[in-house]
Amino acid sequence: MAHLGSGRRRALTLPVGLALTASLGFLPTGVASAAPADGPELSYVVNTQGGPGTVKQVGKAVERAGGTVVIAYDRIGVVVVHSKNPDFAKTVRKVRGVQSAGATRTNPIVPQATKDIGVDQPLTAAQQKAAAAEATADQDPMEPLQWDLPAIKADKAHQKSLGSSKVTVAVIDTGVDDTHPDLAPNFDRAASANCVSGAPDTTEGAWRPKPGESDHGTHVAGTIAAAKNGVGVTGVAPGVKVSGIKVGNPDGFFYTEAVVCGFVWAAEHGVDVTNNSYYTDPWMYNCKNDPDQGALVEAVYRATRYAELRGAVNVAAAGNSAEDLAADAIEDTTSPNDTTPGGRTVDPRQCLDIPTMLPGVVTVSATGAKGLKASYSNYGNGVIDVAAPGGDSTIYQTPEPPATSGLILSTLPGGRYGYKAGTSMASPHVAGVVALIKSQHPYAPPAAVKALLTLEADAKACGAPYDIDGDGTVDAVCEGGKNRNGFYGAGVVDALDAVRW
């Protein structure tokens, strides 16, 4: 799995002591009749050229090549396949009507042990009581601990609007516990599903994390839309709907087939915004000139593009590696993360973190309680669109009282609350602001909503040389001017402007 130690998973666990992601298909003669070799079962995506007719014909060729079609998304020309044929991808790439095909993993499809991917810091009863004592009449009990809300003026925005219940934000993640008292009032069941297999499962509760699985998606959902109901915490857009689209498997892997399913499901179920606080496993960066990795980029791009064409704004976390995504080269030492990683140097212009670096996706960096780029946050001039609170160590960025933690407080499964940090926590703040914009402008297309998001953001200059730990060494270089730079993009999102423009 992609461990938090890689710095790229959905939530960041900071170290102890620091107060703390229409052609017809056919196989070449001779290949079609050959019995496919038998090996470990892998999952593949096959990207076709042309429409539904091509997809159907390619599906037949897939079977002749030793593959089993799991589901065909003919709307975007992506077929999800399982195969034990070691030469499956190589064979099917020769099929007329196939643009690209690649394995979505390097580890065979086998039952996985259940592991959590993040360590939350639960809020104690004493902390909850202390927070409630500080709350004003118009605040939920734990809102005084949410320094992130005033950081983007969400507290002031709520005096004007909580957002529209006609707007739905899909949390494409590890699952959402819709029974949580802060999430149940705003949960959209019709737009929820389990996409882990690559095909949607709408069995009641399939979108929830199972016991022992990651609480990441539930935390993200609370930041977006925890109800303002006199209970617990408050979301950025507490009047909008939130849905759960589960794409992370029990080990915390977000494989391509699940991610594609998630975007297609969102697109076809009236979702207005998707939040994506993850990267698509097993490659931290997917190089387009690699046959397998290039196919994964193409499949996820088609899915994100389809969702946007159907009206959704896609928002994604920039990642937690403290990397410059606009650099000439990046050292990737963690890919593939589902078998044995090997070091490689990649060009981020050709090797993409997906979905966040795909065209059209809003890429979000994280800030801490002092408004500076979070110590772990990726950055990059021309890559980062906007910034939002993601939390940081209180040693680096201490919040103003009564808040005590520099991390982000939100919902956890089982009616609990706790802190996390990461660009995973920044992205849902932006998704919430986008939902507020969409509430004000229900007929605005995604391009207009994204334009408003950046226009309304509070521009933030690079500032003094970035030495977040104060040791006299510059930790990252911010390039660009006040209105657009590598740390903050167009600036920190502004929830108040979102509801008054």
N, C-alpha and C positions, 0 to 999 in steps of 0.2 A: 504494500500500500504506500501511498505518498504520505510519509510521516511528517508531523509538524516540525520535526527537526530540520526538514529540508527548507523550511521557511516559506513554503508555497501552499500549504493546505489552508482550508477555509478559515479556521480560527487560529490565532497565534497564541501559543503558550509561552509566556515569558518566564525566565528562570526564577527559581525560588529566591526571594529577597529583593525582587524588583517590583513588588506590589502588584504583582499580577497573580484563510482562502477561497425519329420514329422508323428507327431502322429495325429490322428483324434480327433477333439474336440467334446465333448458331455457334457451335463449337467447330474448330477446324476438323477436317476429315481425319479420322484416325484417333483423335483425342476423345471425341464423343463416345466412342465405343469401348475405349480402354477402361478397365476397372480401376477406379481411383485407389491410390495407396491409403493405408490405414495408419493414422497417427493420433496424437492427442487432439481432442476437440477444441477448436478455437472459434471465436466469433469474428465476423467480417462485415464490412459495409461495401456494397457494390453500387457505384454511382452510374446511372444510365444517361444516355443522350436521347432526347425525344420524349414523347408523352406516355400515357398509360399503356398503349399498345406495345411500346418498346419494353416497358417494365415487365409486362406479361411474358413476352418472348424470352427476355433475359432470365426470367424466373425459371423457365423450362431448361435453359442452358445451364443454369446454376445446379439444378438437380442432376443433370447428366455429368457435371463435373464433381459430383460427390457432395454437394451442398444441400442443406435443408433450409428453405425460406422460413424465417421466423415471422416476418411481416414485411410487406412492400408498401412504402410510402410513395405511391405513384404520383402524388401531387408535387413532389420535389425530386422524383427519380432516384430515390435511395432505397435499396433493398438490404435488409438485415438477414444475415445468413450464418448458420452454424455448419462447420465441416471438419471432418477428420482427415481430409486429404491435404498432406503437407504442401502440395503444389496447387492448391485450389486457387489462390490469388493469381499466381502466374498464369494458370490456365484460363481463368475467366476474363482476365484482362485482354485476351485475344478474341473475345466474343464481340461480334458486331453489335453496336449499340451500347457497349460498355465504355464509359469515359475513364473510370479509375476504379480500383478495388484494393482493399487493404485490411489486414488483420487489426482488430481493435485492441488487442492485448498480446502480451508475450507469454502469459501464464494460461495454461489450459483451463477450460470451464470445469471447475470442480467445486464441491461444497467448501465454503470458506468459514473459518472460525470467526466468531463475533468479537470484534475489537472496537473500542472507542477511538476516535481520532483527535479528540481534544479534551483538555482538562478544564472544566469550568470552576468558577469560584462561587459556590452557592451563598446566597444572602442568608445570614442567620436571623433567628427570631428577634434577637436584641437589636440588630441593625435595622430590621423592618420596623420595629417599634420606635426607634430613634428617628427614623425617616418620617414616619407618620406624624410624630410630634412637631416636625418642622413644616409639614404640608399646610398650605393655605386652603381656603374653602374651595377654590377652583382647581386644585391639584389632586391627582390620585395620590394614595398614601406614600408611594416610593418615588414619586416624581422629584422631590428635592435632591435625590441622589443622581438624577439624570442630567449631568452637566452638558451632555451632548445636545439636548433640546434647545436651550437658549443659545448654544454655539451656532445654531443655524436659524435662530429666531422662530423655532417651531412653537414655543410657548406663546409668543405673541400672535402667531398665525392662528392658533386654536381659538383665540378670542373672536376671530372673524369667520373661520370655517374649519370644520373637522374633516372635510372631504366628503365626497358623494358615495353613497352606498351602491351607486350604479357603476363604480369603477372597481375593477379587480386587479390585484397584483399577485402574480403567481410566484411562489417561492420554489424555484427549481433547485432542489437541495437533498438533504438526507431524510426528509419527511417532516411533517408538522403535526404536533399533538393538538388537534382541534377541540379536545375536551378541556383544555386549559381555560380557566374562567376569564382570562384576559383576551383569549383568541376566539372562543366559542361564539360570542355575539357577532363577530365579523367574518366568520368562516364561510367560504363558498365551496360547498361540496360538489356542485355540478362541474366545477372547473378543476377538480382534484383527481389524482390518479397515481398509481405506482407504475413507473416506467423502467424499472431496473432491468427487466429482461429485454427491453427494446420494443415491447408491445405493451399498450396500456392495460392495466388491471384496475377496474373500478369497484372491486369488492369493497363493501363497507369497511372503512378504516385502513384500507391497504396503503393509504398515503401516510400513515403514522409511523414513527420510528418504533421498532419493537424493543422490548426490554433489553438493555445492554447495548443498543445501537446509539449512534451519535445524536446528541441533542442540538446539533448545529442549526438545522433548519427551523426548529422551534424558536431558538434565540433570534434568528434572522426575522422570522415572521412577527415577533413581538415588537421589534424595532420599527417595522413598517406600520403595523396596524393594531397594536394592543389597544383595546377599547378604553375610552375615557369614561369609566363606569364606576368610579369610587373604589376600584380594586387594583392593587398592585401598581404596575407601571403604565405609562402612556406612550403610544406609538407616534411617529412623525405625522401620520395621516390616520387618526383613530376613528374616522368615520367611513373609510373605504373598506372594501372586502379584500380578504387574502385567501389564497388557495395554496394547497400543498401538492407539488408534483415531485414525487420521490424518485431520484435518479442515482443516489449513492447506495451501493450495495453494503452488506453487513460489515465489510472490511474498510469501508470508506472510499472505495474506488468509484469514480465517475467515468464510466466507459462511454465511447462514442454512441453506441446504439441507444443507450439510455438517454443521453443528452439530446439526440435527434428526436426521439420519441417525446421528450419533455417539451421541446419547442413546438413540435407539430401539434401536440395536445393543447398547449396554450393557445396556439393560433386558431384552432378550430372550436374553442370553447369560450370565446368572448373576452379573453384576457387583454387588458390594456397595457400592462407593464410586466416584464419578467425580471426577477432578480437572480443573479448568477454569481454566487460566492464560492467559486471552485475553479479548478482547471481540469481539462479533460484528460484523464489518465490513458495510457501509462507514460506519455511523453510530456515533460514540462514544456518543451518547445517542439512543435511539429514542423519538420522541414518539408517544404512543398516539393523539393526535388527528390524526395524519397518516395518510392511507390506506395508503401503502406501509409506513411505519415501524411503524404499529400492527399490520399484518399480520405483520411480522417478530417483534414482541413476542409476539403470540398463538401463532405457530408454535413458537417456542423454549420458551415457557411450557408448551405442551401436551407437548412432548418431555421437559422436565425433570420435569414432574408425572407423566408416564407412567413414567419411570425410578424415581421415588420410590415410586410405587404398586407397582412390581415389586420393591421392597426396597432400592433404592440410595440412599445419602446423597450428595447433590451438593455439592461444595466448590468455591469459586471465589475468584480473586484480586480484590481491591478496586480495583486500578489504580494507576498510577504518576504521576499528575498533581499530587499534593499538594493535591487538591481536597477541600472539605468536601461530601460527598454528601448532607448534611442541610441544606445552605444553601437560601435562598429562590430563588436563581438561580445558574447556572453559565455562564460564557462558553465556548462550544464553537467553537473556531477551526479544527478539523481535519476536520470532516465536510462532505461525504463524502470519504473518504480514497482512493477509487479513481479519482477524476477531479479536479475542482477544488474544494478546500475553500472554504467561505464562513463568515464569522463569524455567530454567532447566540447569543442568550441563551435558555437553557432552564431549565425548572423540573424539578429532579430527581425530584420526586414524580410528574410526568407523563411525563418523558422518561428512560428507563431505560437504564443500561449493562447489556446482557444477555450472559450469563446471571446475573451476580453480584448484580444488584439485583432478581431475580425472587423472588416468595414461595417460601419453603421452601429456598432455596439458602443454604448457609453462606458468609457473606462474610468474607474474611480480610484484615486489615491486616498490614503488615510492621514488624518491629522490627530494630534493629541489634545489634551485639555488646555494647553497654552496656544493652540492654533497653529503649531508648527507641524511640518511633515513628521509623521510617526517614524520612530527609529527604524522600523522594519519595512516600511512601505516601499514598494517599487515606485519608480518615477520615470520620466522621459519626456523631453520637449517634443511636442507633436503627437505624443501617444496618450498622455493623460488628458481627459476632457474636463473633469471637475474633481474637487476634493470634498471630503466630508469626515466627520468624527469617526475614528475607528478605535481610538484608545491607545494608550502607551503607558509605559512604566511611570509610576508616580515619582521615581527618582529623576526622570527626564522631564516630565510635564505633570505638575501637581494641580488638581482642580481647586476651584474656590469652594470654601465651606458653604453649605453643609455636606457637599459631596466629599467622599473620602477616598474613592478609588479612581485612578486614571483610566480604568477600563469602562466598557459599555455594559450597562445593566439592562437585562431583558428577561424574557420568559424562558423557562425550561420545562421539559415534560413533567407531568404529574403535578401540575399546579405550583411548581417551584419557580424561583427567580435566581439569577446569578450573573456573574460578570464574564465577559470574553473580550479579546482584543484581536484586531486584524483588519486588513482591507475587506474581509468578509463582513465586518461590522459597519464599515464605511458605506459599502454599496447599498445596503437596505435604507440608509438615510436618504440616499439619492433617489432610490426607487419610491420612497414615501413622498419626496418633494415632487417627483414626476407625477405621482398619483394626485397630488393637490393641484398641479397644473392642469391635468386632464379633467379634474372635477370642475375647474373654472372654465375650461374650453373643451367641452365634450366632443365636439366635432372636428377638433384640430387633428391633422394627420401626424404621424410620428416625427416627420422632419420639422414641423412647426413646433411641436412640443419640445424637441431637443434644442431648437434654436432659442426658445424661451428659457429653457433651463440654463443655458450658458449666458444669455443676456442678463438674466436676473441674478446670476452668481455674483458674490462679492469678490471683486478682483483682489488678489493678494500677491504682492511682489516677492521675489526670492529672499530679500532681506540680507542680513549679515551672513558671512560664510558659515556653513552648516556644520557645527561641532556639537552634536546633540548630547554627547557624554562629557563634554567639557574637558577633554584631555589634551587640547591644543592641536589636535589633528582634524582636518576637514573630513567629515564622514561621507559626504555626497556633494556633488556640484549641481546647483540649480542653474539651468540655462533658460534665457528668454526674458521678456519684459514683464511689467506689472499685469498687463491684461491677458497674457498667455505665457505660461512657462512650464518647465518640466516637473515641478513639485506639485503645483496646484491647478494646472490647466487654466481654464477661464476663471477660476476662483472657487471659493467655498460656497456650496449651494445655499440658497436663501429661501426658507419656507414662507416667510412673510410676504415677500414679493410674489411668490407663487399664488397666493390667494387674493392679492389686491390688484393684479394686472389683468 
